[in-house]
């Protein structure tokens, strides 16, 4: 990262020199002299070269980082070669919007995210910004959007620290809506998964034909927009405006997505776990004080967990509950010792 910081610093100096030439020409009447034009082109060529070097370094960093994947059953090398690559579920930007990791993403003509941010902040007209603002064919909708290549970088880096999205099933969405078929398993009285039933048959006996019941899940795309203000001083004098803003956006994206996946109301945002009709709640004990959690509460919650989820379920708790969890104990007899239920290393 130190090498990238050096490149960014060198690029900043070149940009300042190029801007100084433009300002000098503007004071003199608005046109560049041949010497100024030659010097300006030299600076811009060097800036383009630095941008390519930065992109190459970022690509090397991304490809060297471990990829987050969903837990899979261990397979032998022979079985692994038979598994189609297209069946892998990806939570990355390309996986969510294209369903294909090899799709080339557009940068809308910007050499780097830093150039996009500075062009946007300058307030000057730029055809590349017009392209960046197009959403479903409406240029003025939502202002200027971050180009795909840089938006993908922000969302993919955010994935590393999120809680919900790494554990979610993802369907690629290339349009505003997507319809997904699923088994209707609401009624499991005599069958499973909307119609799968079992019969014990004698030899030669014919089974009863069953028809599986399906339901349709309709997904609607919602837009999460993050807004930030930056002063002229921060952009001009900041150590690395791009790195600072990108770091903040990565953390912000992860926080807002997790919050919506947990507490979302479904009104212009995802339906969160807390507000889902399928939510299962456990009542507190009769003599339990308000705003407390006991060992029996935890036991009752665990008993309501679907057995098939034992191996991959996670517990989510507000940090304010941590003191009660770490001091929770089980008393052994009337004169026995108290055994702690949770320890700090269990988190």
DOSE-291825 format. One record per atom (N, C-alpha, C, O): x, y, z. Coordinates in pm, whole numbers, plus 50000, padded with zeros to 5 digits. Example, Ala and Ser with C-alpha at 12.3 -4.5 7.8 and 13.67 -1.06 7.14 Angstrom:
513194943150780 512304955050780 513204967050780 514244966850846 512854977550708 513674989450714 512905000350787 513415011450804 
This chain:
500824987950000 500005000050000 500855012650000 500415023149954 502085011550052 502965023250053 503295027449910 503415039349881 503425017449818 503745020649680 502575028249617 502795037749541 501375024149647 500195031149593 500135045349648 499805054749575 500445047049776 500425060449836 501425069649767 501145081549747 502595064349732 503595072349662 503085076449523 503285087849479 502445067049455 501895070249323 500815081049332 500765090249251 499945079749434 498875089649452 499465103449480 498965113449429 500525103849561 501165116649593 501785122849468 501655134849444 502455114549388 503065119649264 501995124649167 502155134849101 500885117149160 499795120949072 499195134249116 498855142649032 499065136349246 498505148749298 499355160649256 498835171149218 500665159049263 501565169949224 501445173049075 501465184649035 501315162648993 501175164748849 499855171548816 499805180248728 498775167748886 497475174048864 497545188848897 496995197148824 498215192249006 498355206249046 499135214148941 498785225548911 500185208148885 500975214948782 500145217048656 500215227648594 499365206748618 498525207948498 497455218648517 497175226448426 496835218948637 495835229148665 496435243048665 495785252648624 497675244248711 498355257348712 498545262448568 498405274448543 498855253448476 499015257548336 497685262548280 497655272648210 496595255648310 495285259848262 494895273448320 494355281948249 495165275348449 494835288148511 495665299548451 495155310548429 496945296648425 497815306848365 497325310548225 497335322248187 496905300348148 496405303048013 495095310648017 494835319147932 494265307548116 492975314448128 493165329248158 492435337648107 494155332448241 494445346548271 494985353948148 494765365948132 495685346448061 496295352747944 495355353447825 495755358547720 494145348647837 493215349647726 492485336847694 491565337047611 492855325747756 492105313347742 492705303047650 492185291947646 493755305947576 494345296047485 495765292747531 496475301247584 496165280247509 497485275547549 498505278847440 498225277947321 499695282547484 500795284047390 501325270147355 500985260347421 502135269347253 502675256347213 503495250047325 503435237947346 504245258347396 505055253047506 504155248147620 504395237647679 503105256047650 502175252047755 501445239147717 501255230247800 501035238347591 500335226347544 501225214047551 500775203247590 502505215647514 503455204547522 503645199947666 503675187947695 503795209847757 503995206547899 502735200147958 502815190748037 501585205447919 500315200147970 500125185647925 499715177148005 500405182847799 500275169147748 501245159647817 500925148047841 502425164647848 503395156247918 502885152348057 503025140948100 502285162248126 501725159448258 500575149448250 500505139948329 499655151548155 498495142748144 498885128548105 498295118848152 499905127248016 500375113847981 500955106748103 500745094748122 501675114248185 502255108348307 501145104448405 501235094048471 500105112748414 498985109648503 498295096848459 497955088448543 498075095148329 497455082948277 498295070748310 497765060148346 499625072148298 500525061048329 500445057348476 500465045548511 500355067448562 500255064848707 498925058048738 498875048748819 497845062748674 496545056448696 496575041548661 496015033348733 497225038148549 497325024248509 498125016248611 497805004748639 499175022248665 499995015448766 499195013048894 499305002448956 498395023148934 497565021749055 496535010649035 496345002349124 495875010548919 494875000148891 495504986348893 494894976748941 496714985348840 497404972348838 497744967748979 497604955949011 498194977049065 498514973549203 497264969349279 497294959649355 496134976649259 494884973149326 494404959449282 493894951649363 494554956349152 494154943249101 494974932149165 494444921549198 496294934649182 497154924649245 496744922149389 496784910949438 496354933149458 495924931849598 494644923849607 494514915149692 493684926949517 492384920049522 492544905149494 491934896949562 493344901649393 493484887549357 494294879749458 494224867549459 495064886549545 495854879649645 495084877449774 495524869849860 493934884049789 493144882749910 492294870149905 491864866049797 492034863850021 491194851850021 489774855249979 489284866250007 489094845849911 487724847749865 486774841249964 486964829650002 485764848550006 484774843350098 483814834350022 483194838749925 483684821750066 482764812550001 481864806350105 482184806350224 480724801150060 479814794550151 480334780650183 480974774450098 480074775550306 480554762250342 480034751750245 478844751650211 480894743150200 480524732650106 480944719050163 481844718250245 480284708750118 480664695150156 481994691850090 482204694949973 482894685450166 484184681850111 484014671949997 483254662350009 484724674149887 484634665249771 486024660849731 487014667749759 486104649549666 487384644549618 487804652349494 486964658749431 489104651949458 489544659149337 488784654949212 488554663249124 488384642149203 487654637449085 486274643749081 485824648248975 485594644049197 484264649949203 484324664849177 483424670549115 485404671249225 485534685749209 485644689549061 485114699949020 486304681348981 486454684448839 485134682948766 484954688848659 484204675148822 482924673148756 481914683948791 480884684948726 482194692148893 481254702448938 481294714448844 482354720548830 480194718048780 480194729548689 480504742448763 479984744748872 481334750748704 481704763348766 480504772548779 480434780648872 479554771448687 478404780548685 477484778648805 476644787248831 477624767448879 476744764948992 477214771649120 476494771949219 478424777149118 478934783749237 478124796349266 477784803949175 477814798449393 477054810149433 478014821149476 478814819149568 477954832549411 478864843549441 478094855149502 477024858749454 478654861049607 478054872749670 478694885549621 478394896249675 479574884949523 480264896749474 479334905349389 478214901349359 479814917149352 479034926249267 478664919549136 477514920249093 479644912949071 479354906148945 478354894848965 477494892548881 478474887749078 477544876849103 476134881549126 475184875049082 475964892849195 474624897949228 473924903949107 472714902449093 474674910749019 474044918148911 474204911748773 473494915148679 475144902348762 475354896148632 475344880848638 475114874248536 475604875248756 475664860748767 476864854748697 476884842848667 477864863048670 479034858448595 480244866348641 480284878548627 481244859448696 482424866148749 483354871448640 484254879248669 483154867248514 484054871348407 483584883648332 484244888048238 482444889348373 481904901148304 482844913048325 483304915448437 483124920448219 483944932448230 483084944148275 482034946848216 483524950948379 482774962248434 483274975348375 484464976848348 482374984648355 482724997548295 483205007348401 482695007748513 484205015248365 484645026148453 484215039648398 484635050048448 483355039548295 482795051748234 483855061348182 483605073348169 485035056048152 486085064448094 486985070848196 487905078148158 486755068448325 487625074148429 488785064548454 488595052448460 489985070148468 491145061748488 491225056248630 491855045948653 490605062948725 490605058348863 489425064648936 488795073948886 489135059349054 488065064949134 488405079149179 487525087549194 489705081649200 490125094949242 489785105149134 489325116149165 490015101649007 489695110848898 488185113348891 487745124548867 487385102648911 485925104248911 485495113649022 484655122348999 486045112149144 485655120449257 486025134949234 485245143949264 487225137349180 487655151149158 486855157649045 486535169549053 486535150048941 485715155548833 484325159048884 483765169448850 483785150348967 482455152749025 482475165149114 481535173149111 483535166749193 483615177949286 483875191149215 483525201749266 484485190549096 484815202949026 483565210448979 483605222648964 482465203248957 481235209748912 481215212948764 480275219248716 482245208948692 482315211848550 481575201048470 481475189648513 481055204948355 480365195448269 481355185148215 482465188548175 480945172548215 481805161848167 480905150648114 480035145848186 481125146547989 480285136247928 480345123048004 479385115348002 481455120548070 481575107948144 480615107748263 480135097148301 480345119348322 479385120048433 477965117748384 477155112148457 477665121948263 476325119548207 476095104548195 475015099648228 477095097248147 476965082848137 476835076448274 476095066748291 477565081848371 477545075848505 476225077748574 475905070348666 475435087548531 474185090448601 473005082748547 471905083548603 473205075248439 472055068548378 471605056648460 472385047548487 470345056748499 469735045848573 468425042448506 467525050848500 468315030248454 467115025948384 466705036048275 465515038248252 467725042448209 467435051348098 466995065248137 466575072948051 467095068848266 466695082148311 467935089348364 468335086948477 468555098048284 469825104148324 469745111948454 470705111748533 468635118848480 468575127548597 468175120148724 468035126448830 467985106948718 467525099448834 468685096948930 469665090548894 468555102049051 469515098749155 470865105449145 471795101449214 470995115549060 472275122349053 473315113748983 472985106348890 474565114749026 475665107548961 475975094849039 476185095249160 475985083748969 476285070849031 477755067649013 478385071648915 478315060249109 479695055849099 479795045748985 478985036448979 480785047148894 480925037548785 481025023248837 481475020848949 480595013748754 480494999648796 481794994348855 481784987748959 482884997148790 484164991348834 484494995548977 484964987349057 484265008149009 484605013049142 483515009449243 483795006949360 482245009149196 481165004549284 481354989949322 481054986049435 481834981849227 482094967649256 483174966249361 483074957749450 484224974349351 485304973749450 484794977049590 485164970349687 483934987249602 483404991149733 482534980149791 482664976749909 481634974349710 480724964149760 481454951049792 481104944249888 482464947649713 483194935249737 484064936349862 484194926549937 484654947849886 485434949850009 484524950350131 484904945850238 483334955950114 482374956550224 481924942550266 481634940250384 481864933250171 481384919750197 482204912850305 481674904550379 483494916150315 484384909550409 483974911850554 484234903350640 483334923150583 483004926550721 481504925950750 481074929450860 480694921650654 479254921150676 478844908450750 479614898850758 477624908550804 477104897250879 476154888850796 476254876650796 475224895350725 474124888250661 474474883850519 474274872150485 474974892850435 475154889650292 476044877550268 475734869650179 477164875450343 477974863450318 477214850450341 477594840050287 476134850950420 475374838850452 474074837850373 473284828750395 473854847150281 472594847450206 472724839750076 473814837850023 471574835250025 471504829449892 471274840749792 470364848849810 472084841349688 472054852549596 471574848049459 472034837949406 470634855549402 470224853949263 470634866649188 470374877749233 471274864849074 471694876348995 470474883648940 469534877248893 470474896948946 469374905048897 469884914548789 470654923748817 469454912248666 469844921048557 468804931448525 469004939748436 467664931248597 466604940948577 465994944648712 466484940248816 464944952848710 464354957748835 463684946748916 463654947449039 463134936548850 462454925748920 462984912248873 463544910948764 462804902248960 463184888548925 462234878948995 461964880449115 461714869248921 460794859248978 461524846148996 462154840948903 461424840849118 462134828549153 461134818149200 460394820849295 461064806249138 460154795849185 460704788749308 461924787249322 459824784449395 460234777349516 459124767849559 457964769749522 459474757649637 458474748649690 457664755749798 458204763449877 456374753149800 455494758849902 455454749250020 454684739650021 456284751950117 456394743050232 455704748250356 456074744450467 454704757150339 454024762850456 453274752050535 453264752350658 452644742550464 451874731950528 452674718850520 452854713450411 453144713950634 453934701550637 453194690550712 453824681950774 451884690750708 451084680950782 451374666750735 451674658150816 451294664350604 451484650850550 452584650150445 452764639650383 453304660950423 454324660850319 455364671650348 455204679850438 456414671450269 457494681250281 457654688850150 457304683750043 458164700850159 458514708950042 457384709849940 457604708649820 456164711949989 455044714449901 454514702449826 453804704249728 454824690149867 454234678649798 455054666049801 454594655749752 456274666349857 457084654249864 456604646049983 456714650350097 456084634149956 455564625550062 456144611650046 456564607749937 456154604050154 456714590650152 455654580050180 454714582450256 455804568550118 454884557250140 455694544450155 456704542550087 455244535850244 455854522650256 455034513150169 453844511250194 455634507050068 454934498949971 455364484349978 456524481150004 454414475749954 454714461649938 455334459449800 455254468149713 455944447749781 456554444749652 455504444549542 454494437449553 455724452249436 454804452949325 453674462749343 452904465049250 453564468549462 452474478049487 452784491349420 453944495549415 451754498049370 451924510949302 451724522349401 450774522349479 452614532049397 452504543549486 451464553449438 451054553249323 451054562149528 450084572549497 450794584449434 451764589649489 450294588749318 450934600049250 450664612949326 449534615649367 451694620949345 451584633749414 452074644949323 452924642849236 451524656649343 451944668449266 452524678749362 451854683049455 453764682549339 454414692349425 453784706149406 453454710049294 453604713249514 453034726649509 454144736949512 455024736649598 454094745949416 455134756349406 454564770049442 453354772249436 455444779049478 455064792949499 456064801749425 457164797249391 455694813949402 456534823149327 457054834249418 456284841249483 458354835549420 458994846349496 459374857349399 460114854849303 458884869349421 459224880549333 460154890149406 459804895849509 461334891749351 462334900749407 462264914149337 462164914749215 462304924949414 462304938349358 463584945549402 463914946049520 464284950849304 465544957649333 465294970949403 464424978649362 466064973649507 466034986449578 467434992249577 468424984949579 467515005449574 468805012049565 469245017449702 468495024649768 470455013749742 471075019449861 472065030149816 473055026949751 471805042649851 472665053849811 473345059449936 472695061850037 474635061649928 475405067650036 475885081349990 476465082649882 475645091550073 476015105350038 477105110450133 477125107050251 478005118550078 479075124250159 479425138050105 479305140549985 479865146850193 480345160050154 481845160850179 482355155150275 482525167950092 483965169550106 484335184050077 483865189749979 485155189750161 485565203550142 486705204350040 487375194450011 486905216349985 488005218449892 489355215449957 490255210149893 489475218850086 490735216750157 491055201950170 492205197750155 490005193850199 490235179550213 490705173350082 491625165150081 490085177349972 490455171649843 491845176249800 492615168549743 492165188949828 493445194449783 494595190249874 495695187549825 494365189650006 495455187650100 495405174250170 496345170850243 494335166450150 494225153550218 495345144150175 495805144650061 495775135550269 496845126050237 496475117250118 497295115050029 495245112450116 494735104750002 493225105150009 492605097050078 492635114549938 491185116349944 490455103649902 489455099849963 490965097149797 490305085049748 490305074049854 489275067649877 491445071649918 491525061050018 490645064150138 489985055250191 490635076750182 489845080550299 488355078750272 487645072950354 487885083850157 486455082950125 486055068550096 484985064150138 486895061050024 486575047149993 486475038850120 485585030450131 487385041150216 487325033750342 486035036450418 485435027350474 485625049350419 484375052850487 483165046950417 482235042150483 483165047150283 482035041650207 481925026550225 480825021250236 483055019650230 483035005050249 482395001550382 481554992650388 482795008450489 482205005750620 480745009950625 479915003150685 480425021250560 479045025950560 478115016550485 477005013750532 478545011550370 477725002150293 477424989650374 476274985150380 478454984150437 478254972050516 477304974150631 476454965650659 477444985650700 476594988350817 475134990050776 474234984250838 474894997850671 473505000650630 472844988150571 471644986150591 473594979750501 472994967550448 472644957850560 471554952050561 473564955950655 473274947050768 472094952150848 471244944250890 472024965250870 470914970950948 469594968450878 468594965050942 469574970050745 468324967850670 467954953050668 466774949650680 468944944250654 468644929950652 468134925050788 467454914850795 468454932150894 468004928251028 466744935751068 465814929751123 466694948951042 465594957251091 464744963450980 463864971451010 464984959950853 464284966350742 462784964750747 462264954650794 462074975050696 460614975350701 459964970650572 458744969050567 460734968250466 460284964450332 459694976250254 459314974450139 459624988050313 459134999950243 460325006950177 460995015250239 460575003650050 461725009449981 463045003750027 464095009249994 463024992850101 464224986550154 463924971750179 462764967750174 464944963650207 464674949450232 463784947450355 463714955950443 463114935850359 462354931950477 463324925050573 463874914550541 463524930950690 464484925750785 463984913850864 462784910850866 464904907050928 464584895251008 463584898551118 462644890951142 463784909851185 462924913451299 461484915551256 460564912751334 461254920351135 459894923451089 459304912750997 458204914650944 460004901850978 459514891250890 458394883350959 458514880051077 457304880150887 456224872250946 456694858550995 456054852551082 457794853450940 458304840350980 459114840751109 459594830451155 459284852551168 460084853951289 459484845751404 458284846451430 460334838151472 459914830451590 460454837451714 461654839951724 459594840651807 459994847251932 459794837852050 458944828952046 460564839952153 460484831852275 460104841052390 460754851252411 459084837452464 458624845652577 459604844852693 460274834752713 459674855552770 460524855652889 459864847352999 458684843952991 460624844353102 460094836653215 459114845153295 459164857453291 458214838553368 457164845653442 457734855453544 457234866653557 458774851453616 459344860053720 460534868153674 461264873853755 460744868653544 461934875353492 461734890453485 460684895253443 462764897853528 462704912453522 462814917253378 463364910353293 462274928953352 462314934653217 463744938053177 464594940853262 464014937653047 465324941352990 466454932753045 467554937853067 466194919953067 467224910653114 467204898253026 466224895652956 468284890653031 468374878052959 468924867553053 469894870053125 468324855853052 468704845153144 469154832853065 468984831952944 469744823553139 470174811053078 469004803453018 469134797352913 467854803853086 466674796953035 466194803052904 465694795952816 466344816552889 465984822952762 466814817152648 466294814052541 468114815652671 469014810552568 468664796052534 468654792252417 468374788152636 468004774152613 466714773352530 466624765452436 465724781452566 464454781352492 464634785852347 464004780352257 465504795752324 465774800252188 466434789052107 466084786751991 467384782252169 468094771552099 467144760052065 467294753651961 466164757452151 465224746452127 464304749252008 463764739951950 464124761951972 463264765551859 464024766051726 463424768451621 465324763851731 466124764151609 465884751451529 465884740451584 465694752951398 465504741351311 466744732451315 467854737451299 466574719351337 467744710351346 468694711251228 469904709651244 468144713751108 469004714550990 469914726850993 470844727850914 469634736251083 470414748651091 471484748251201 472204758051221 471594737051273 472534736251385 473964739051342 474724745251417 474344734351222 475754735451183 476144749051128 477334752451125 475154757051082 475534769851020 474814781851077 474944792851024 474054780151185 473344791451244 474314800451321 475344795851369 473974813351330 474774822851407 473864830151505 472654831151484 474444835051611 473704842651711 474064857351695 475234860951690 473054865951686 473254880351677 472774886751806 471654884151850 473604895151865 473234901651990 473744915951990 474834918651941 472944924952045 473384938752061 474524939252162 474494932052262 475544947652139 476654948452234 476224951352377 476934947852471 475064957752395 474604960752531 474244948152609 474124948452732 474084936752537 473734924152604 474974916752651 474884907552732 476134920452600 477374913152632 477634911952782 477974900952827 477484922552863 477724920953007 476844910053070 477324902553155 475584909053028 474714898853085 475114884853038 475014875253114 475554883752913 475964870652862 477224865652931 477314853852966 478194874552952 479464870453013 479344867953163 480194861153220 478334873353227 478134870953372 477044860553398 476704858153513 476504854453293 475474844153308 476084831453366 477124826853317 475474825753468 476014813953535 474924803653560 473734806653554 475344791253590 474444780453631 474844776353772 475994772853796 473904776853864 474184773154003 473994758054020 472944752653984 475014751454074 474974736954097 474584734454242 475404736254332 473344730254266 472894727354401 472774739954486 472954751054437 472484738054613 472324749554705 473654754754755 473774766554788 474654746254761 475954750954812 477064748954713 478244750254748 476714745854588 477734743254487 478244755954420 477784766954449 479194754054330 479784765354260 478904769654143 478054762154096 479144781954098 478444787253982 479324785553859 480484789753859 478784779253755 479554776553633 479204787053528 478034788453492 480194794453478 479894804453373 479474797553244 480034787453204 478454803453180 477914797753056 478734802152935 479094794052849 479024815052929 479794820552818 481094826252868 481184831352980 482124825552783 483394831852812 483714841552699 483104841052592 484654850352724 484994860552623 485464854052494 485174859052385 486204842852504 486714836352383 485634828952306 485904824152196 484414827952361 483314821252291 482684830052187 481904825152105 482984843252187 482344852552096 482784850551953 482324857651863 
